């Protein structure tokens, strides 16, 4: 049988509130455990790949003939190409222009005289 009136629900008891808090904490603990297990499995996979690469470099022909392909390239974001000084390269393969203008030069360059124009 269902209630059809709009009677307010009885106020929650202290025990009900504590049970709700306990349930929420249990759910959070479960999510943390899942995320931790996923992160640990990912780190273990990376460490195994590094160990295999170390073994190949230590016991394989030198120089190496080919590098192994990553296990899942979709999970590794592509890194932008870098120039010789570590600056990211633009679409044409040239370093990006600085985002901050160069500071003004104080005085003429050594060996040059400043040209002063007289007002006309």
CNS distance restraints for C-alpha pairs under 8 A (distance, minus, plus):
assign (resid  12 and name CA) (resid  16 and name CA) 5.83 0.50 0.50
assign (resid  12 and name CA) (resid  17 and name CA) 6.59 0.50 0.50
assign (resid  13 and name CA) (resid  17 and name CA) 6.41 0.50 0.50
assign (resid  14 and name CA) (resid  18 and name CA) 6.18 0.50 0.50
assign (resid  15 and name CA) (resid  19 and name CA) 6.08 0.50 0.50
assign (resid  16 and name CA) (resid  20 and name CA) 6.20 0.50 0.50
assign (resid  17 and name CA) (resid  21 and name CA) 6.30 0.50 0.50
assign (resid  18 and name CA) (resid  22 and name CA) 6.05 0.50 0.50
assign (resid  19 and name CA) (resid  23 and name CA) 6.08 0.50 0.50
assign (resid  20 and name CA) (resid  24 and name CA) 6.22 0.50 0.50
assign (resid  21 and name CA) (resid  25 and name CA) 6.17 0.50 0.50
assign (resid  22 and name CA) (resid  26 and name CA) 6.17 0.50 0.50
assign (resid  23 and name CA) (resid  27 and name CA) 6.28 0.50 0.50
assign (resid  24 and name CA) (resid  28 and name CA) 6.23 0.50 0.50
assign (resid  25 and name CA) (resid  29 and name CA) 6.05 0.50 0.50
assign (resid  26 and name CA) (resid  30 and name CA) 6.16 0.50 0.50
assign (resid  27 and name CA) (resid  31 and name CA) 6.32 0.50 0.50
assign (resid  28 and name CA) (resid  32 and name CA) 6.14 0.50 0.50
assign (resid  29 and name CA) (resid  33 and name CA) 6.14 0.50 0.50
assign (resid  30 and name CA) (resid  34 and name CA) 6.28 0.50 0.50
assign (resid  31 and name CA) (resid  35 and name CA) 6.19 0.50 0.50
assign (resid  32 and name CA) (resid  36 and name CA) 5.96 0.50 0.50
assign (resid  33 and name CA) (resid  37 and name CA) 6.07 0.50 0.50
assign (resid  34 and name CA) (resid  38 and name CA) 6.23 0.50 0.50
assign (resid  35 and name CA) (resid  39 and name CA) 6.13 0.50 0.50
assign (resid  36 and name CA) (resid  40 and name CA) 6.04 0.50 0.50
assign (resid  37 and name CA) (resid  41 and name CA) 6.09 0.50 0.50
assign (resid  38 and name CA) (resid  42 and name CA) 6.22 0.50 0.50
assign (resid  39 and name CA) (resid  43 and name CA) 6.20 0.50 0.50
assign (resid  40 and name CA) (resid  44 and name CA) 6.05 0.50 0.50
assign (resid  41 and name CA) (resid  45 and name CA) 6.18 0.50 0.50
assign (resid  42 and name CA) (resid  46 and name CA) 6.30 0.50 0.50
assign (resid  43 and name CA) (resid  47 and name CA) 6.09 0.50 0.50
assign (resid  44 and name CA) (resid  48 and name CA) 6.11 0.50 0.50
assign (resid  45 and name CA) (resid  49 and name CA) 6.29 0.50 0.50
assign (resid  46 and name CA) (resid  50 and name CA) 6.18 0.50 0.50
assign (resid  47 and name CA) (resid  51 and name CA) 6.05 0.50 0.50
assign (resid  48 and name CA) (resid  52 and name CA) 6.15 0.50 0.50
assign (resid  49 and name CA) (resid  53 and name CA) 6.13 0.50 0.50
assign (resid  50 and name CA) (resid  54 and name CA) 6.03 0.50 0.50
assign (resid  51 and name CA) (resid  55 and name CA) 6.12 0.50 0.50
assign (resid  52 and name CA) (resid  56 and name CA) 6.15 0.50 0.50
assign (resid  53 and name CA) (resid  57 and name CA) 6.09 0.50 0.50
assign (resid  54 and name CA) (resid  58 and name CA) 6.03 0.50 0.50
assign (resid  55 and name CA) (resid  59 and name CA) 5.98 0.50 0.50
assign (resid  55 and name CA) (resid  60 and name CA) 7.78 0.50 0.50
assign (resid  56 and name CA) (resid  60 and name CA) 5.04 0.50 0.50
assign (resid  57 and name CA) (resid  61 and name CA) 7.71 0.50 0.50
assign (resid  57 and name CA) (resid  62 and name CA) 7.74 0.50 0.50
assign (resid  57 and name CA) (resid  64 and name CA) 7.18 0.50 0.50
assign (resid  60 and name CA) (resid  64 and name CA) 6.92 0.50 0.50
assign (resid  61 and name CA) (resid  65 and name CA) 7.40 0.50 0.50
assign (resid  72 and name CA) (resid  76 and name CA) 7.46 0.50 0.50
assign (resid  73 and name CA) (resid  77 and name CA) 7.91 0.50 0.50
assign (resid  80 and name CA) (resid  88 and name CA) 6.19 0.50 0.50
assign (resid  80 and name CA) (resid  89 and name CA) 7.13 0.50 0.50
assign (resid  81 and name CA) (resid  88 and name CA) 5.78 0.50 0.50
assign (resid  81 and name CA) (resid  89 and name CA) 5.53 0.50 0.50
assign (resid  82 and name CA) (resid  86 and name CA) 5.27 0.50 0.50
assign (resid  82 and name CA) (resid  87 and name CA) 5.38 0.50 0.50
assign (resid  82 and name CA) (resid  88 and name CA) 4.36 0.50 0.50
assign (resid  82 and name CA) (resid  89 and name CA) 5.36 0.50 0.50
assign (resid  82 and name CA) (resid  95 and name CA) 7.84 0.50 0.50
assign (resid  83 and name CA) (resid  87 and name CA) 5.23 0.50 0.50
assign (resid  83 and name CA) (resid  88 and name CA) 6.01 0.50 0.50
assign (resid  83 and name CA) (resid  89 and name CA) 5.83 0.50 0.50
assign (resid  83 and name CA) (resid  94 and name CA) 7.57 0.50 0.50
assign (resid  83 and name CA) (resid  95 and name CA) 6.22 0.50 0.50
assign (resid  87 and name CA) (resid  95 and name CA) 6.01 0.50 0.50
assign (resid  87 and name CA) (resid  96 and name CA) 7.14 0.50 0.50
assign (resid  88 and name CA) (resid  95 and name CA) 5.86 0.50 0.50
assign (resid  88 and name CA) (resid  96 and name CA) 6.37 0.50 0.50
assign (resid  89 and name CA) (resid  93 and name CA) 5.25 0.50 0.50
assign (resid  89 and name CA) (resid  94 and name CA) 5.18 0.50 0.50
assign (resid  89 and name CA) (resid  95 and name CA) 4.33 0.50 0.50
assign (resid  89 and name CA) (resid  96 and name CA) 5.86 0.50 0.50
assign (resid  90 and name CA) (resid  94 and name CA) 5.29 0.50 0.50
assign (resid  90 and name CA) (resid  95 and name CA) 5.62 0.50 0.50
assign (resid  90 and name CA) (resid  96 and name CA) 5.35 0.50 0.50
assign (resid 107 and name CA) (resid 114 and name CA) 7.75 0.50 0.50
assign (resid 108 and name CA) (resid 112 and name CA) 6.07 0.50 0.50
assign (resid 108 and name CA) (resid 113 and name CA) 6.35 0.50 0.50
assign (resid 108 and name CA) (resid 114 and name CA) 5.75 0.50 0.50
assign (resid 109 and name CA) (resid 113 and name CA) 7.88 0.50 0.50
